[in-house]
Amino acid sequence: MLIKTGFDLTFITEKATPMVIMLSIHPSRIDDIVDGEQIVAEPYVPIHFYHDSFGNFCGRLTAPAGGVRLWGSALVRDSGLLDAVEPNAIQHPIEELPDECLLYLLASRYCETDKLTDVAWSLFRDTPPGWARVQAICTFVHNHLTFGYEHASPTKSAHDAYLQKKGVCRDFAHLALTLCRCMNIPARYVTGYMGDIGIPLDGSPMDFSGWFEVYLSGKWHTCDARHNKQRIGRIMMGTGRDAADVALTTSFGRMEMSTFRVFTDEVMDAQSCQPEHPQHLVDDLHRAAQKQVQYPPLAGFRMALFRYQ
């Protein structure tokens, strides 16, 4: 299967403003990208790319006074298979975990293990450790929270979501991975593309998505408390302790977002697989499933953009 991914973001600035972006496909999928990935700034400004401490591929640039448009596209090979299910995956004793997994047992910005440990053990102490326990947590979160874009808040934590019983996909992921950590299962946050592939179209404008992974039987496994079912065509962009580590863009100054468009589509014909001239990509972006939202300017000096369906 081939999946075409892309985005088109426009920001308005009063003066030159430094930015960090995490809009690239994750290095773990680099061999699946056909003919490379395009990320372009208009007007042209240089983008310096680097790997952050979690291994994500990030870029840094300075948006010029007046604003900048960021757009990109990639064609990605995918197995076309549903998320893997491994009911026999085991939970490791903490003393046997790799050193690099210990970080994902700890509290983080949006994942307050100290506030949810008693809740987790009261709910899941009698569940079998391993895959069954993780699935029980996903099912609980899926049923406990009500999804709605109107429930989105950039400051909402896992504990907030638990109390409010509503949120968007990042809140489902935050609560589920926090409960996993409370039960001594390493869990990390994931952001990426996930289109309506293999399921009926829901009619909502496309957005980036958030899910999580758990470490069982010596490897990381995909989990999704928001949908609580297997999906096709997930394409990871970034991973970290929680959404704070994988903000799509971070600006160090006053900035207003004026355009937000994302697409993730299965390629159905050979012509769509051909390399694209940038103008063709622009036309594609405007024909694809779109979301355009007006945002008020922020009063503060730093903006981190989190958007997930």
N, C-alpha and C positions, 0 to 999 in steps of 0.2 A: 504494500500500500504506500502511496505517496500523499503527503499532507502539505498543503501550502499554508504557511503562517506569515503573519505580518501585523504591523501596527502603524499608526499615524497620529502623532501627538504634537500639539502646538502650545507653546508657553509664551506669555507676554511679560516682559521685564521693563523696568524703568531705567536700569543701568546694567552694565556687564555683571553677570552673576555666575559664579562657579557652580557646577553641577556634577553629581556622580550618578551614573545610570547603570541599571542592571536589566538590560533589554535583550541580551544575547541568549541564545540557546546554551544550555549547560554543557561544559566540556565532555561529560560522559556520553553525549549524543553527537560528538563532532564527526564521527565516522558515518553517521546517518545523513548528514547534510549534503545535498547534491549541489555541486558547483559553488559552494561557499555561501556565506550569509552576508547580506547587505544591511548596513546601518549608516544612514546619511543624515547630516545636519544641514539645514537650509535657513539662512545663508551659510555658506561653508565656514565651518570652524574645525580645527583639528580635534580629533577624539583620541586620547591616549588610553589604550586598553591594558588591563592588568588582571591578575587573579587575586581575589581577596583571601582572607584567612580561612574561609570555608571551601575554597576551591572554585567559587563562582567566577564567571567572566564578566568583569565590570569595565566601564569606561568613565573617563573624566574629561570635562570640557568646560569652557566658559561661554555661556550664552551671551550674545552681544546685546547692547542696549536696544530695546524695541522688542526683542524676543527671538525665539528659535523654533523651527519645526524639526522634529525627529521622526524619521520613518525608516522602516526596514522590512525585509522579506527573506524568507528561506523556504526551500523545498526539502522536506524531510522524509526519509524512508522510515517506515514503521512496520512492525510485524503484522499489524492488523488483528492481533490477538487481544482478548480480554485480559484485564489485570489478573496476575497469577494468584491462585488460592492454594495455600499450603497448610492444610489443617494439622499436619504433624510437626510443624515448626515449633521448636522448643524455646523456652525462656531460659537464658543463661543465669547462673548465680553471679552476683555482682563481682565476686573475686575472680571470675573467669572471663569477664568482659575485656575486650581490647582497651588500652588506655584512651584511645581517641573517642570511645563511646561514652565515657564517664560524663563528659560535658552535657550529654543529652539526657542525663538523669536529674540535672540541677534546675533550679528556678531560673527564669529569664524574664525579660521585660513584660511580656504578655502572659506568662505562664507561671502563676504563683502556686508552686507545689505546697508551700507551707499552709496556704488557706484551703487547699482541697484534699490534703492527705487523709484526713478523717472521713471525708465524704467518700473518697475512693475506696478505702478499706471497708467501710460499712456496706458499700454496694457490691464490691467484687472480690471480697476475701474468700468466698466459697467457689469462685469460678476456677476451672482448671488452668494452671499457668501455661503461657504460650499463646498459640494462635486463638484458642477458644476464648481466652481472657480478653485479648485485643478485640475480637469480634463482639464480645459482650459490651465492651466499652463503646465501640462504634454504634451499636444498636441503641444503647442508652442515649448517647448524645444525639443521634438522629431523631429519636422520639422526644427528647427533652426540649430541644430547641425548635422554634418556628423560624423558617427562612423568610427573609424579605429584604429587598434593597433598602427600604426605608429604615431598617434597623442598623444600618452600617454606622460605625463611629470609629475614628482613627485612634481613640484612646481606650476602647473597650478591651478588657482583659478576659482571660478564661474564667476567672471568678465572677466577673461582671456578667458574662454570658450565662453562666450557671444560674445566677440569681434572677436575671431578667428573662431567661428562657426564650431568647430570640437573637437573631444575628444573621450574618452572611457567611459565605463558605469559610473565610479565615477564622471566624468565631467557632464554627464547628470543629475545624482543625485544631485550634488553640485548646479548646476544652478537652477534646479527645486525647491529644498528645500529652497534656498536663496530667490527666488521669492515668495514662500509661506510665509516665514518669513516677507518679506517686506509688504505682504498683511495681516499681523497680524495673520497668521495661524502657530501654533507651528509645526516645522518639524525637524526630526532628521535623521541622516545617518545610514544605515544598511549595514553590510557586511555578506556574507554567501555563502552557496552552492546553486547553481541552475543549474541543468542539463537540457539536452534536453529531458525532459519527457513530453509526450503528444503533441510533435511537431516533424516535420521532423528533423533528424540529420543535422546539418549544416557543419559537416566535420572539424571544427576548433578544435584544441586541447583544452581540458577542462581547466578552470581557475576558481578562485573564482569570485564572482559577487558582485556588489554594487547596492543598490536601496535606497529608503527612505520611511519614514512613516510620516503621518500627524495626528494631534490630532483634531478629530471632534466628536461631540456627546458623549463626555466622554470617548473616547478610541482611541488607535492608529490604523491607517489603512495603509495597504501596498500600495505603489505607485511605478510606474516604468516608468520613462520618456524615458529610453533607448528603451524599447520594446513597451511601450504604449499599452499593452494588457495584459489580465489575463494570468497567468502562473500557472503551477502545480509544487509542490515539493520544494518550497523555504525552506531552513533550515538556520535560523539565527545563526550567530556566535558572532557578536558583534554589539553594537549600541553606538552612541555618537553624538557630535555636527557636526562632519565632519570626513573625512578619517584620520585626524591626531589622533583622539581618538581611532581608531580601526586598527592601523597598525598591520599586521600579525606578523611581528617580528621587534624588535628594538634592535640594537646592539650598545654597548658602546665601540667602538674601530674599528679598520680596519678589514673589513671582505669582502669576495667575495662569491657570490652565484654561485654554479656550476650546481645544478640540481633543477628543479621545476616541480613537477607532481601533478596533482589533478584528482580525479574521483568522480563522482556523478551519480550513476546508479540505476535504478529501479531493484529490485530483482525479477527475473522471475521464479525461481525454488526453491523448498524447501531446496535443498542441500546448496544453497548459504546463507541460513538463519542460518546455524549451526555456533557455535562459532569457531573462527579461531585460529590456532596456529600462532604465529608471522611470521614464515617462509612462511606459506601459504599466509599471508597478503603481504609479500614482493613480492612473485610471482604474486599475484593479481595486485599489483601496477604496475609491469612491463608489464602486459598484458593489463591493462586498458588504456583508452585514456590518452595520455601522452603529456607533454610539457617539453622539455629539452633545456635550453637556457644558453649560456655562457655570463657572465657579467664581465666587467672589474673591477679591484679592485677600491674602492672608495678612493679619496684623503683625505677626511675628517676623523673625529674621531667618527662619529655617523651615523648609517644607519637605516632608517625606511623603511620597505618593504611594498609597496602598489602595488597590482596586481589585476586588475579586468577586466573582459571581457565586 
